[in-house]
Amino acid sequence: GDEIGHIAEAAGLAAGLIALMDAEFDGMQPVNLGNPNEMTINALLTQIVALTGSTAPVVHQPLPVDDPRRRRPDIARAKQVLGWKPRVALAEGLALTCAWFAEELGGDGVADARLACAAE
């Protein structure tokens, strides 16, 4: 759980990819999309449990040997060339995700009710 990750909202990444495809700029330098705010997986887990009230067990597995230690994308070129940056904060994205799952699950169980309440 101490490994570092970054969470990015899918619709925002899709918008960045579309902007990249539509962009007209010279050069073959990379344009990174993603969220430059890193956090530990345990910190993310804490936020998810707070939103959902989950009591599911957590299983920690060893990291693969080739697992990168840092995942923070440098989005400076995306900002400069595309005017792009992440558009949904983590807390908002988690609440939206909880609301989506609550709707998909039909809202007829205790877990569904927790998800629906947490998203409001």
C-alpha positions in Angstrom: 0.0 0.0 0.0 3.0 2.4 0.2 3.5 2.3 -3.5 2.8 5.6 -5.3 0.2 6.0 -7.9 -1.8 8.7 -9.7 -5.5 8.6 -10.5 -6.8 10.3 -13.6 -10.4 10.7 -14.7 -11.2 8.9 -18.0 -13.3 11.6 -19.7 -10.6 14.2 -19.0 -7.9 11.9 -20.5 -10.1 11.3 -23.5 -10.5 15.1 -24.0 -6.7 15.4 -23.8 -6.2 12.7 -26.4 -8.7 14.4 -28.7 -7.0 17.8 -28.2 -3.7 16.1 -29.0 -5.1 14.5 -32.2 -6.5 17.9 -33.2 -3.3 19.9 -32.3 -1.0 21.3 -35.0 2.5 21.7 -33.6 5.9 20.9 -34.8 8.1 18.3 -33.1 8.0 14.8 -32.0 8.4 15.4 -28.3 6.1 13.5 -26.0 3.0 15.1 -24.5 2.1 13.5 -21.3 -1.5 13.3 -20.1 -2.4 12.3 -16.5 -2.6 13.6 -13.0 0.7 14.9 -11.6 -0.6 14.5 -8.0 0.8 11.3 -6.6 -0.5 9.5 -3.5 0.1 6.2 -1.9 -2.4 3.4 -2.6 -3.1 3.3 1.2 -4.1 7.0 1.1 -6.4 6.3 -1.8 -7.9 3.4 0.0 -8.5 5.5 3.1 -10.6 8.0 0.9 -12.5 5.2 -0.7 -13.4 3.5 2.6 -14.5 6.9 4.0 -16.8 7.4 1.0 -18.2 3.9 0.9 -18.0 2.5 4.4 -16.6 -0.6 2.9 -15.4 -3.3 5.3 -13.9 -5.5 2.5 -10.6 -7.0 3.4 -7.5 -5.5 1.9 -4.9 -7.9 0.5 -1.4 -6.6 -0.1 0.7 -8.3 -2.8 4.4 -7.9 -3.5 5.2 -5.4 -6.3 6.4 -6.7 -9.6 10.2 -6.3 -10.0 9.8 -3.9 -12.9 7.1 -1.8 -11.2 8.0 1.9 -11.5 8.6 3.8 -8.2 7.3 7.1 -9.5 4.3 7.6 -11.8 4.0 11.4 -11.8 3.6 12.5 -15.4 5.1 15.9 -16.4 2.1 17.6 -18.1 3.9 20.9 -18.8 3.8 20.3 -22.6 0.1 19.3 -22.4 -0.6 22.6 -20.7 1.6 24.6 -23.1 0.6 22.9 -26.4 -2.9 21.8 -25.7 -4.1 24.1 -22.9 -4.9 20.8 -21.1 -4.8 19.9 -17.5 -6.8 17.4 -15.3 -10.3 18.8 -14.8 -11.8 16.7 -12.0 -10.3 16.6 -8.5 -9.9 13.2 -6.8 -12.6 13.8 -4.2 -15.1 14.8 -6.9 -14.1 11.9 -9.2 -14.5 9.4 -6.4 -17.9 10.8 -5.5 -19.0 10.6 -9.1 -17.7 7.1 -9.4 -19.6 6.1 -6.2 -22.8 7.6 -7.6 -22.4 5.8 -10.9 -21.9 2.4 -9.1 -24.9 3.1 -6.9 -27.1 3.7 -9.9 -25.7 0.6 -11.8 -26.3 -1.6 -8.8 -29.9 -0.5 -8.5 -29.8 0.9 -5.0 -31.5 -2.1 -3.4 -28.8 -3.1 -0.8 -27.0 -1.7 2.2 -23.8 -1.2 0.2 -25.8 0.6 -2.6 -27.3 3.0 0.0 -23.9 3.8 1.4 -22.6 4.6 -2.0 -25.6 6.8 -2.9 -25.3 8.7 0.4 -21.6 9.1 0.1 -21.9 10.7 -3.3 -24.3 13.4 -2.2 
